[in-house]
Amino acid sequence: MRFLACLIASLVALPAFAGAPTPSREAVEFFEAKVRPILVEQCLSCHGEKKQSGGLRLDSKAALLKGSDDGPVVVPGEPDKSPLVRAVRHSGDVKMPPKKKLPDDAVQALTAWVKSGAPYPDDTKAGGPDGSKAHWAFQPVKDLSPPAIKAPYDHPIDRFVQAKLEAKGLSLAPPADKRTLIRRVTYDLTGLLPTADEVEAFEKDGSPLAYERLVDRLLDSPHYGEHQARHWMDLARYADTKGYLFEEDRNYPFAYTFRDWLIRSFNADLPYDQFIVNQLAADRVVTNDKANLAAMGFLTVGRRFLNNQPDIIDDRIDVTFRTFQGLTVTCARCHDHKYDPIPTKDYYSLYGVFASSQEPKDLPLLEEVRDTPEVRAFEAELKKREDAARDTYDKLKADYQAKLRAPAAVAEYLRAVRDAFGGGRDQLATVAADRKLVAVVLGSWQRYLAGRPKDDPVFRVFLGLASIPDGEFAAKAPAVLAEALKVKAHPAVAAAFAKPPATFRDVCDIYAKLLTNPGDDKVLAAVLGSGGPLDLGDRQFMRVLSVAEQQNVRALRRKADEWKAKSPVAPARAMVMTDGAKTEPVVFLRGNPNNPGPKVPRQFPEVVAGKDRKPFADGSGRLEMARAIADPKNPLTARVMANRVWGHLFGHGIVRTPSDFGTRSDPPTHPELLDWLAARFVEGGWSVKKLHRLIVTSATYRQSSAASPDLAKADPENRLLARMSRKRLTFEGLRDGLLAAAGRLDPAVGGRSVDLFSSPFTTRRAVYGFIDRQNLPGTFRSFDVALPDTHAPQRFTTTVPQQALFLMNAPFVQEQATALAGRVREMDPAARVAELYRLAYARRPTADEVKLALNFVQSPVPDGTKLGPWEQLAQVLLLGNEFAFVD
């Protein structure tokens, strides 16, 4: 539900689309993912092409706006005035669907859609399964030579960019000054601001190689991996919790091992092709290094959707293909992709890959456990807690099994099965409630008997006699029994029914006696044994227990799990997936798992793999899928990653839709440059560090961000790159910067997640902050931190009052301002002002700034003020745009 709320929030923030000729990409994505499936599954059978109840069609924009015989059903932008919304809310005279209200999340999605203007993409396909394969992103990468230019730039990147500029009569801006440049590159590569000493040393270094040495030092910094990992965590929808899951433990206690693996991998410059394979299939890669198993958190740290498997698998397909391929494959879940050549069959081919994978109950250790007194004490306490949970559970199960195996209980469930048969889940629940039986046990008996073959030697007689209505039983039972006994029956059953029973109750009593007192008969004993209707799995048996008993078992298990996960000496574990039983996938018609269609093989999408693709043959197919993505010949992989790296450095990618390279994507501003970067990326051994170095050493990256009025008018969005774009620090960068200015930032790398918002405040970098996807701090939203419920290709940059209020009033900020002021306490006033500017801005203040600051600290402090004058001055400096922005 929170995921939907986040999607809705982002959607309604967009302008209304009803009057726009083409809905925005975000609106199309929301419609295809959330709205169209509802219309297809719930509405179009009565309001579609073949049937129009009340004169209403909902299968096109024109039909929607036309409305019904009674008039318009949608008022774009005003859901409360829209008859369609009132109908699905069941809040008026007309209720749709009439028999049963839609789920709350479906109602919310339709409401948000109407509120945003009811955008409805044009019915004409821009792509579809049979078209758009000529789209630029699906073609092989072209390794073109940099063009000739008039300006004296040698760097290949500069030649590509300058060629575009010269065609418009423009040129690259002059180089940025050294202070601006070191702040820019230090932040872009490490997420931190340079210290005053580092800025001064760089400004004094007159060597022509000074900048290259700076870049190399930053690439070698352990903080490089932290910053790049934070970018990747947005893509991987990283969180330390699962979301809402009833009474199940919501925590991912070992999510941090994935984050730490990312940090290590970026710092070690792990080749990107291996980086891909490890995140998708490390369990299938033969190696003695267990550490890479942590990479699979990429797949497993996602939201749990109340443990709805189709939604979990959909999420894993989405994060895999938007992250690595820039493809919105999940738009083909209910129907062929509306715009890209991705048929529904290809979606379910991938569905089969993930459905053939499983998460083990016991996660593997990432390293050998050392034999120390602390570890032995940890294991002893863990055993004590696990034994308590297991013993309690086993005793409850034994007690209930004894009750359920009693003759009277077996007879009662057999009688109830007949009454519940063929009536569906609601009928079963009603019968169980009326008879005071356990619904899950009755369902198990029902499934067991429904699965018996017609000539079953034990239950053929039961099934035949159960088909006779009570009023006709005495008359018809002899003939039905005789027919049932023609096929060789089990001897004990044949003997027990030597005489026809008088009632069906007698039938159940006879069977109950046979099954509960089988003697040495293994066939009869097996019915109530392993694999029988009373052999309930853990999840089923928990539903047999009373609420109080369930809570007790869960509490004991939670104590053991918390100790295993949170004890200071608990060994780290990997959130892996492993291959399970192979699933031969079928298409779910209209995305409905209860409506299976044709079978499909597990294989890679044709748009990339081509018509000659072969089905995956190795286990689940995850390793083959991963290698198909990491193949140097894959036209998308290197392009998508090169574009992401460029976007992090320049504020926007060459393709401004970094996770959508399909036909609806924003076309590349510099397509030849993008292909050249992709080719260099692969040629350089898939080295992300080499790619970073290549880009940040260009004049394009090092140019000034200053823009003349004429330039701002000619290229307001800076698509031609005639200047550098100014960037605001992310929340993480701002928080880390405040700690660094205060001299309090903890440089330690790696470790468990920590609470960022409770006092005493941690001094660890924000990348290590605990992220609760169900209770995301309001500060995260205020500062545009990526929502962890879904893949986040890029962050928004907004300016809202809450940001300034946080910087002015948050105890954390005031604490850092106090610490910053404390660093200069022993100096005289003018020197204190100068040093505060130096520590906050890495520069000396002007004479006017010194004068203004001294006047400020000498002014009377109002009563009730928490901070003294010097602390207030420090906070004012930390509030400034000069601190929060990088030019």
N, C-alpha and C positions, 0 to 999 in steps of 0.2 A: 504494500500500500504506500509506503514511504517513497519507493522508487517511482510509482506513478505520480505521486504528489510533486516530486522533483521535476519530472517531465512536464507536468502541467504548469508548474511555476515558470519553467523556461519557455514554454509555449506562449502563455498569456503575456509574457513580457515582450513578445514580438508585435509588430503592427498588425492591424486587421488585414485579412487577405482577400476578403470577398470581392473587393473592387479591383484588386490587382490582376493584371493579365496572367501572371504566372505566380503560383504560390512559392514562398521561399523554400529552400532546401530543408530547413528545420521543420517547416510545416508539412512538407511532403513526407518526411521521415516519420513524423508523429502520426499522420493520417494512415500511412501504409502499415505501420507497426501496431497502432492501437485502435484506429477507428474502422478502417475497411474490414478487418476480420470480424468485428461486431456486426457490421451491416450485412456481410456475407452469411455469417452463421445464424443471425437472429432475425434479420429483417427482409432479405431479398426473396425469400420463398413466397411472401405475400405482397411485397412491394418491389418487384423486379420486372424483368422483361416480359415474363409470361403471365404474371398476375399482378394487378394493381388494386388491392383492396382500398376502397374509399377514393379511388383515383390517384393514389399516391405511389410514385416511383422514387427509389432512393439509390439507383444505380448509376447516376450521372449528376454532374453539377447542375445542368440545366433542369433536369427533372426535380432535383432537390429544391431549387429556388422557385420552381413553378408551384410546388405544394400539392395539396389534395383538393378534393371537391369542395372542402370547406374553407380553402384559402391556404396561405403560406404556413408551413410547419416549422420554419426556422427564421428567426430574426438575428442575422449575423451580429455578433458582439453582445447579445443580450439573451443569455440562456433562460433567465427567469420569465421572459416574455415569449419564449419559443414553445409552441405546443409539443414539439418532438421531445424536448427535455422534460416537460411536465409529464408526458406520457411514460417515459422510461423511469421517471422518479416515482410513478404511481401516486402522484399528488393531486390529480384531477379526476374528472369523470372518465376520461379515456386512459386506459392502462395498457402499455405495451412492453413486452409481450403480455397478452391478457392473462395467461395462466400462472406465470411465475415471473417475478421481478428479476431483472438482470443483476449480476453481482455488483457490489458497490464500486469496484474499480472500473467496471465497464461504464457505469453511470457517470462516474467522475471523468472518464476519458471523453465521453460524448459531450458532457457539460463544458469541459475545457476547449474542445474543438469548436463548439458554437461560440464560446466567449472570445476565441481568437479570430472570429470572422467566418467560421465554417469553411475553411479552405478545402477545395475538392479538386485534385489534380485533373487536368484534361484527360479525357478517355483515350486520346490518340497516343499510342505508345511511342516514346522517344527511342526505346531500345527493344527490350523484350528478348525472349530466348532466341529468336531467329534473326535479330538485327543488331546493329551497332558493334559488330565484331571488328569493324574497321576503326573504331575509336582509338585515339592516339595512345592511350595508356595500355591497350592490349597488344600493341605492336612491339617488336624487339627494340631494345635500347639502341639508339644511333650514336656512335662515338664520333662526333663531328669535331673538326679542328676549329679552334677559336677564330673568329673573323678578324680581318684586317680593320684597323681603326686609324683615325687621324691623331688622336691623343697619344702621348708617350707612356702608355701602360703596357707592361710586359706580362703581368700575371694573367693567366687564361681567364679567370673569373672576371677580371676587370675588362677584358676585351669583349666578352659576351655582353656585359652590362653596358659598357660604353657604346657599343654598336647600336643598341636600342636607343640610348640617349641621343647620340648624334643624329639619328633619323628624325628626332623631334627637336633638334636644335639645342639640346641640353648637354650637360657634362656632369661628371662626378663632382661632389663638393670638395673643398680643400680638406686636408687631413685634420682630424681632431687634435686638440692639444694633448700633451702627454698625461696630464692629470685626468682628463676625461677618458682617455684611451685605457689607462690602467684600471680605472673604475669599471669601465664597460667590459673589458675582457676578463677581469677577475670575477666579476659577478656572473657573466655568461658561462664561464667554465666551472666555477666552484660554488656559485650561489652566495658568495660572501663578498663584502666590500673590502678593498685593500686597507691595510693599516696606514696611519700617517707616515710611519717610518718607511713602509714599502713605496708609498707614493713619492716621498722625497728622494729615496734612492734611485728610483726610476727617472725622475726628472733630472737628476744630476748625472746620470749615465749617458755620456755623449757617444757611445759606441753605435755604429750602424746596425749592430746585431743585438742591441739592448732589447728590442721588442721581441725578437725571436727567442731570446733567452728567457724572457718573461713568460712567453707562451709555453715553452717547454717546462718551466718550473710549475706552472699551473696545471698542465696536463699530468705531471708527476705527483701532484698533491693528492693526498688521500681524500680531500674534500671534493675533488673532481667527481669521484664515483658517487658521493652522497647527492650531489646536485643532479647528475644525470639519472640516478635512480629515482629521484623524486619526479622527474618528467615521466619516466616509465611507469611509475606507480599510478599516475593519472590514467594512463592507457589501460593498465591491468585492473582497474577498479579496486585498488588495494583498500582493505579495511581490516581491523582486528576483531570484527564481529560479523555474524552471519545475517543480521537482520532479525525480524520477528519470527519466532519458531515455537509458539505456545510455551510449554514448560521445559523444552530442551535447552541445554546450555548454549547461550548465544555466542560465546567467545571462540575465536580462533587463536588459541594460546601459542601456536607456532607460526603464525603469519609472519612474524618478524624474521624468521629464517629465510623467507623469500626476499624480503627487503634487503637483508644483509648479503644475500647471494648477488643481488643486483649491484650493490655497492662494490663488492669484490670483483665482479665481472667487468664493470666499467673501469675500475682502477687497473685491472690486469689487462685491459684492452682485449678481452676475449673476442675472437673473430665473430662477426655478427651472424654468420651462417650457423656456427656452433651455438651461439646465444639463442637463436631461434629453436634449434633442435632440442636443446636442453629444456626449454620451457614447455615444449609440447610432448616430449618423449624421452626424458632423461632416464626413465626406468627401463627403456629398451636399448639404451646405448651401453655396450659392453665396456666397463671400466672398473678399476679398483677404487676410484675416487667417489665416495658416497656424497661428497659435498654438493655435487651438481644435482642431486635429487631435490634439493630445496628449490630449484628453479621452477618446479612444477606447480608451485603456488600460483603461478600465472593463471592456471586453469581453475584452481580450487579455492581461491580467496574470494570468489564472487558471492553475490547474494544467494540465499537458499530458497526463496520463493515458497515458503511453507513446505519445503521438501517436495515440490512438484517437479518430477523428473523432466518432463518435456520442456518446462521453462528453464530449468538448470542447464540442460543441453543446449537450448537455444541461446542462452547467455554465453556459453563457452564457444559456440560457433561464431557468435557475434564478435566477441573479444579477439578471437584468433584472426578472423578475416578482416576486420576493420583495422586491427593493429598492424598486421604484417602485409596485407594485400590492398588495403584501402578499398575494400569491397563491402557493400551492405548486403551480404548474402541472406541475412535473416528476413529481408523484405520478401523472400520467396517462400516463407513458411506456409502461407495459406494459399498462395497463387503464384504463378510465374512472376518474376520481378517485373515491375511495371516499366522500367526504363533500361535496365542492363540485361545483357544476354545470359541470365541466370535462371534456368527453369526450376520449378519446384522439385523435380527429380534430383537435381544436383544438391539442393538443400538437404534432402533426406538421405542422399548418399553420404554426406558429412554427418548427418544425425546418427547414422549407423556406426560411424567411427567412434563417436563419443558414447553411444549406447552400449558399445562393446568394451567400454572401459569402466573401471570401478575404483572407489576409494577404499583402501583397506581400513579395517577397524583399528588395528594397531599400526600407527605410523612408524616408519623405520627410523632408527637412530642415525644421526649424521656423523657420529664419531664413536669410537670405542669408549665404553664407560670405564673410567679409572677406578681401581680398588683402593679407596681411601676411607678413613673413618666417617667422613661426612657423607660419602656416597652410600656406605653401608647403612648409616642411620636413615638416610632418605629412603632406601629400598625397604627397610624394615617398616617404616611408617606407611609407605605405600602399600605393602602387603597387608598390613593391619586394616587399612581403609578398604582395600579391594575385597578382602575376606569378609568384612562386615557387610558390604553391599551384596556380595555373591551369596553368603549364607542366608541373608534375609530373603533375597529373591528365590533361592532354591527351596526354602521352607514354604514360602507362599505357593510356589508352583506345585510342590508335592501335595500340599493340602487341597488345592483346587483340583488337581488332576484326580485325586482320590474321590472327590465329590462328583466330578464329571464322569468318572468311570463306574459309578454306582448304577446298578440295574435300573432303578427308578429314573435316574437322570438320563441314561441312554434312551430308555423308552420314551420319555417326554420329548427329547430332541428329535427322535425319529418321527413322532407324531407331528411335531411342529414343522418339520421339513416339508411334509406333504402340503400343509396349509400355506406355506410360504413359497412353494415352487412356482416359478414362472411369473411371479408378481413384481420382480425387481427389488431394488434396495429398500424402497419405502415400505413395500409389503413385508419384507423380511424384518425390518425394524419394528413394524406394528405388531407382528406376530410375537416377536421376542418380548416386547414390552407387555403385551396382554398375558403371556404365559409366565412372566417373570424369569425369562431365560436371558442368557448373555448373547447379544446379537452377533458378536464376532465368532462365537462357538457355533451358533446356528448356521452362520454363513459358511463356516468351514465344513460342517456336516453336509450342507447343501451342495457345495462345490465337489466334495468327495463323491457323493452319490450321483451327481450329474455326470461325473467323469467315468462312471462304471460302464463297461461295454454291455451290449444287449444280452450276451450269453454269459455274463459274470456268474460263476458257480455259487457265490455266496449271496449276491443281492438281486439276482434275476427274479426270484420269487417276491421279494419285497417290492421291487419296482413295478412288477405286474399288479400286485394287489393294491398298491398305493394309488393306482390309476382309477380305482372303482369308487364312485361317490358313496357316501355313507348309507344313503337311502336304498341303494341297490346292492349293497355289499353281500348280504346273505344269499341273494339270488345268483349273483354272478361269480362269487369267489370260487366255487368248485371248478367251473370251467376254466377260469383264468389260472388257477393253481395247476390244474392238469396240464394246460398248455405250457406253463413255466417249467414244469418238471419233466417235459419231454426231452429238453436239452439236459445233459448230465449235470445235475446239481451236486453241490457239496453233500457228502453223505449225512453229516449232522443236520444240515438244513432239510434234506429230504425226509429224514426220520422225524424231525420236529414238526413237519407239516404233512405227516401221514394222513391226518384228518383235516379237512378245511376249517379254518378259524371262523368264529362267529362274527367277529368285528375287526376293524382295522386296529383297534386298541389291542386286541389279542395278538395281532401280527407283531406289533412293536414290542409287546411284552416277551414274546417268544424270541425275537431277535436280541433283545437286551439280555436275556438269560444266556443265549448262545455266546454272545460277544464278551460278556463279563465273566463267564465261567468256561473258558475254552479248554481247560484241562491241558493235555499235551498236544492239542491240535494247533500247529504253527500257523496255518492259514487263517483260522478264526482269531488267534491271538494277535496276528499282525494288524488286524483292522484297528485296534485301539493302541497299536504300538507306533514305531517309527514310520513316518510317512502317512499315517492315518489322520482322520479328522481331528483328533485331539492332540496331535503333534504340532503345537502352535509355536511359531517363531517368537522372538523376544518382543517385537513390536505388537504382534497380535495378542500375546499373553498379557502385556501391560494393559491392554484394553479390557481384559477380564477382571482385573483388580478394581477395587473400590478407589475412589478419588484419594482418600487418605492413604491407602496402601501404595498407590502410584507415587504420591508425593514423598512418602518415606523412602521408597526405593530410589527415586531420582535424587533425593537429597544425599543419600549415602554414596551414590555413584558420583555425584557432583563433588563431594568432598575428596574422593579419590582422584578424580580428573583434575581438580584444582591443585592438589598437591603435586601431581605428575607434571602439570604444566607450569606452575608458578613458584615452586620451591626454588630457592636460589641455586641449588645444586642439581636441579632437574636437567637431564641431558636434552639437548636440542633434537627435535624431530622434523622430518620433512613432510610437507603436505602433498604427498604424491598421488598420482593415479597409477593404476596397473591394468593390464589387460584382463578382461573377464571373459565370460562366454561370448562367442561371436554372435552378434545380432545381425540377421539378414533383414535389412531395413525395408519398409514399405512406405509409400507416400501416405500421409494422413490427409485425407480429402478435406479441403477447407481448413487444414491445420488441426483437425479434431482427432485425437488419438483413438477415439472410439469409432472412427469411421475409416478403417484401413483401405487403401487402394492397391495399386500395382507394386510388385517388388522392384527394388532398384539395387544395383551393386554399390558397394563402398568404393568410391573413387573420387578423384580430384575434379573440380569444376571444368567443364569443357572449354570455357572461354579462355582459360590459361593453358590447360593440358592438351587441348586439341582433340579432334575426333578419334584419333588412334590411341587414346588413353586406355590403360589397362586397369581392371579392378585391383584394389589392394588385396594382397594375399598373405601378408605377414601379420598374424594376430589381429588386433583391432584395426590396424591400418594407420594408427597415429604416427608411427615412425615414418612410414612412407609419405603420409601427408606432410609431415614436418620437412622431410627432405625435398618434397616437391616445392614447398615454399622457399626453402633455402637454396634451390637450384640457381646457379648463376644465369641460366637461360630464362628464368622466370621474369617476364617483363615488368612486373609490379614491385617486387621485393626491394631491390636497390633504389628504385625511384622513390618509393614511399618513405624509406628511412632517410635518404638524402634530403628529401623535402622536409621531414620532421626536424632534422638537425639544422637546416637552414632557417626554419621557422622559429626555433628556439633562439637563434642568434639575431635574427632581424625583426622579430616580433610578428612575422607572418611568413608563410611558406611561399614558394614559387607557385604552388597550387594552394589556394587559400582554404581548401576543404581537405585537410591533411588525412582524414580517414575515409574519404570518398573520392576515389579516382574514376568513378563511373561516368556515364554519359551526362548525368546531372551535376557533375562537379564543376567548380570554377576552373576555367581553362588556365593552363600555366602561363604566367607572364613572360617567362623566358624558357620555352620548351627545350631549346638546344642546350642551354646551360644545365637544365635539370638532367638531361641525358648524359651530358659530359660528366657531371658530378657522380651520377650513378655508375658510369663506366669506371671512373677513377676509384670509386668505393670498392668495387669488385676487384679491380686490378691491384689495389693496395691490400689485398688479403682480407677484405671486409673489416678493415680497422676503423673504428669510430674515432679514435684519437687522431689518426692521420687525416680523416675527413674534417674534423674540427680544425686542425692545424692549417689545412689547405684553405679553409674559408676565412679564418680570422687573420691570416697573413695577407689577405687581399686589400687593395686600396678601397674597394667597395665597402668592406667591413670597417676600415679605419677612418672613413670620412666623417666629417662633422655632421651633426644633426641640425644645424642651423638652416633655416629655409627662408629665402627671400619671399616677399609677397607674390612676385611673379611666378616663382617656382611652386609655391603652395597652391596657386590658382591653376597652374598647368598640370600638376600631378598631386591633387589633394590627398590621395590615399597612398602616395609614395610607392606606386606599383612599379615605376621605372627605376627606383633606387637612386635618385639623384641626390639623396641625403640619407643619413642614418635615422632610423626611427627612435624616438625617445621611448624608454620603457620604465614602467613603474615596478618597483620591487614587488614580488609576490608576498603573500602573508609570511611564508617561510623565510624569505629573504629579509623581510622587514624585522621579524622577530629575532632572527639570528644577528642582524645588524645592530639591533638595540643592545643585545647581550655583548656583542663584540665591542661596541663603543663604551660600554660600562666596564669592560675588562673582565667579563665574567663568563664568556662563552667556553663551554667544555669541549675540547677538541677530540675527545674519545670517539672512535669509529666502531659502529656496530653495537648490538645488544638488544635486550627486550624493549618493548614499547613503553613509553612513560607518559604520565598525565601532564599535559601542557598548561592546564588552567587552574589547578588547585595549589593553594599556598601551603608550604613553601614552594616557590616556583622552581622547576627544574631548569638547569642551565645547559641542558643538552640541546643540540640542533633540532629544529622543528621536524625534520625528516623522521625523527625517532618518536614523534608524538603518537599516542594511542588514538585510533580512529574508530569511533563507534558509529556505524552506518545508520543505526536506528535513532541515535541521539546525537546528531552532528551539532557541535557547538555553533551558536549563532554567530560568533566571531568568524568562523570559517565561511559562512555564507556572506557575511558583510564584506569580506576581503576576497571573494571569488575563488575560494579553494574548490577544486574539482569535487563534484558529488561522487561518492564512492559506490553508488548503486549500479552504475553502468560505465562503460568505456567513455572516457572524456578526451577527445582529440586535441582540444586546446581550451585554455581558460578565457573567460570573458574578462574584460577590464572595465569596471564600473566605478563611478564616484558617487557615494551615498553618504548621508550625514553620520551613519553609524561608524564609519571609518574614523572620522575626526573625533567623535565622542569616545571611541576606544582609546585613541592616542592621548586624549586629554584626561580621561578619568580612570582608565584601567589600573588597578593596583600593580600589575606587572610592569606597565610602562613607568609608573611613578617610582617603582623600585629601581629600575635601571637608570632613571634620571638621577636618583639619589646617589647611586653608585658612581655614575659618571662625575657628578659634582664632587664626590669624595676623592676622586683621583687627582684633583687640583687644589685640594684644601690648603696645602701648606704654602701656596704661592701668594704673591701680592695681587691686588685686584686686577690690574691691567694684564699681568701675566696669566692670571686665572682665566680671564676672558679669552686671551689668545690661545691658551692650551685647550679650552673647551671647543673652540672652533676647529682647532687642529685635530682633536680626537673625534669630533663628530663629522667634520667635512673634509678632513685631510688637506686643509689650507689655512693660511693666516687670515685673520679678519682685516677688513679695511679700517681706516681711522674712524669713519662714521659708525661702523658696526661696533667698535670698541666703545665709543662714546655713548651710543644708544644702550649697550649692554650695561655699562657702569651706571647710567641713570636708572635703568630698570632695577638693578639689585639694590640701589640706594633708596628706592621708593618704599614707603611704608607698606607692610604686609597686612592685608585685612584680617580681622579676627576670624578664627576658625579655619584658616588656610592650613592644609596638611603639610605642604612643602615650604621650606625656607626660600629666600630669594635666589640663592645660587642653584638650588635644586630646580626651582621654577625656570631659571634661565636654561639650565641643561635640558629640561623637558621641552622648552620652546624650540631649541635647536633640533631636537629629535623629531619634533612635529613638522619641521620644514620640508618643503618639496625638494630642496637640495639634498636632503638625506634620503628621501623616499623614491627618488627618480634617478635613473642612469641615462645620461645623454649619449 
